[in-house]
Amino acid sequence: MTATQTHCPYCALQCGMTLTPEIPLRPGMPGVRLEPAEFPVNRGGLCAKGFTAADLLDHTDRLLTPLVRKEPGNRDSPLREASWEEAYERIVTAIRTSQQEYGPDSVGCFGGGGLTNEKAYTLGKFVRVALRSSAIDYNGRFCMSSAATAANRALGIDRGLPFPLADVAEARTVLLVGANPADAMPPSMQYLDTGRANGAKHIVVDPRRTNTANGAHLHLQPLPGTDLALANGLLHIAIREGWVDEAFIAARTEGFAAVKAATNAYWPERVERMTGVPETQLRETVRLLATEGPSMILTARGAEQHSNGTNTAQAWLNLALALGLVGKPFSGYGTITGQGNGQGGREHGQKADQLPGYRRLDDPAARAHVASVWGIDPAELPQPGRSAYEMIDALGSDAGVKTLWILASNIVVSAPHSGNVVGKLRQLDFLVVSDIFRSETAELADVVLPTAQWAEEEGTMTNLEGRVIRRRMALPPPPMVKSDLTVLNELAGLLGRGEFFTDEPEAVFEELRRASAGGIADYAGISYQRIDEEQGVFWPCPSEEHPGTPRLFADGFPTASGRARFIRVDHRDPAEVPDKTFPYVLTTGRNMQQYQSGTQTRRVRALTVALPEPRAEIHPDLARRHGIADGDLVELRSRRGAATLRARLSDGIRPDTVFAPFHWPGANALTNPALDPHSKMPAFKACAIAISRAPEG
Ligand code: SF4
């Protein structure tokens, strides 16, 4: 039996693992033994999700053939098995009908941050070249977009961590804002644990006392939606105490004066009132960051998934720049990417406004370069389309998408205001969903396409450090299951544009290298062979002689001036604040045993035994006020919908805040789709709710 080195199908840590085929569990299905590998990121560690990932491969719920509606056009009729020919025939007819009647932009695609680089690249090209449509975006818009926008503005580049994860172990002070790696990516905790064992101090900013906060030196518990004020308040103290790095600011940045002036309004007493964080904690946090370095500031979705998420990430970047942390060893600002290929997924053209290499779709030079690689006229390239939620919200409307293909996304569970999402999907003329399982979104589709999984395909992923790695095939997909790459290729052929596409992963990657060359995310020097030999290569890597770039910003910033930019940002209230009818704040997040919308992990027995259902985390004081005991059913209500969950009482959460995990249907029935004006990120992390005890049964 040949062992295959590959990576976990789930989060952005992309832990290395070894797969060895073994006796099948059931006739006709492959079996595989999964063991952790000594890859430089996970160093032999895996979390419960990774250890059980092989369960997905031969799961009884697995989609093994295409499905179509028994009565075409009637989504209330049952789904039945079909041949690929029949499925394709229905899809191509729907595409042609929509485009003849409503134009090219009436057909669109919604992608995912779990797609390999090759698939993300091909999907972006498929929409622009085969469909000639502008309608494409992906679920990463709901994940990384605020931090990405802020980093692009300040640093001229968006790479989640601009240093290897191992640097975290060497930092003396680490500030984690809205990040809970102990639950989200447990093997990464080895770096924090090593640092702490060597005397490093960790500070966690989170309205909940998470497993990460439990081990921290300091835990700051701000009211959700006030992180920007908190960051500006910390900068105010740093300026007042003379802790800013004047030499770094003068030599390597621009725009500090305006930011300094803005922080005058964030004096500690006011920030304590706004955030609920005591002044003593504010002072100690800045003191540690400024005087006990090297120091890092790491943000994640808790800071970023707000209707002012970009400016909030910007405020943390301002603080990191003012303290002179960026571009120095074991120091800096980074954002912890969530999805498996959240980083690569946003570099190769899946976003509504981007082309491969992180190029802008509205930049004439970028259009000319990519068009030349694709062999088309630049004028054929459409202009930027709508962002993810804007696209969903316009589905079925006169100017919106009429035929939609969703890949690697379960937006019925993962998008905000899920009641609206379901309503909009029902308004479509035609919906295609590609997935491994019949997700909640697939249940609404006209056609469901079964896709090959992580261990059944070749390709590359880019992890949270910007390290490009190989996903390798350990076993073939079941006979009637196809890779998305093959489906994209075959559909392009049926649409008369087949000559522009291939489904051979390495050939796609070679084209991706050319398309990205000279761009911000430059993969020109990265090859499958180099990845194999070097255990991954860090972008940017502009030539085969280039060693790759594990650490950014040592010599400069890829901005017009070569300097990092301070950008003035000010607090504004969340799009929805508590009132008499909805007096509390809902915030959402992860459980250790689940991943994203749970399409995969809710089907893994060991994970569901460990955590059978979602729990709403409620402070005992708040529970007492409403007669709620631990384990009771509670109904959470917002202006958009309601969800019933079992209560878990915890004095580790603020008494004015309720936490609900987003891995099951429910939490996003409540969340607010108010969008950040810069990144178009919805306000997942703060909305107003009411709570009451719900009857059993
Ligand atoms: Fe997989 Fe992430 Fe767990 Fe590693 S930490 S095993 S990549 S889910």
Residues whose N, C-alpha, C, O or C-beta is under 5 A from the ligand:
A	BS01	SF4	C8 Y10 C11 L13 Q14 C15 L46 C47 K49 G50 A184 M185 P186 P187
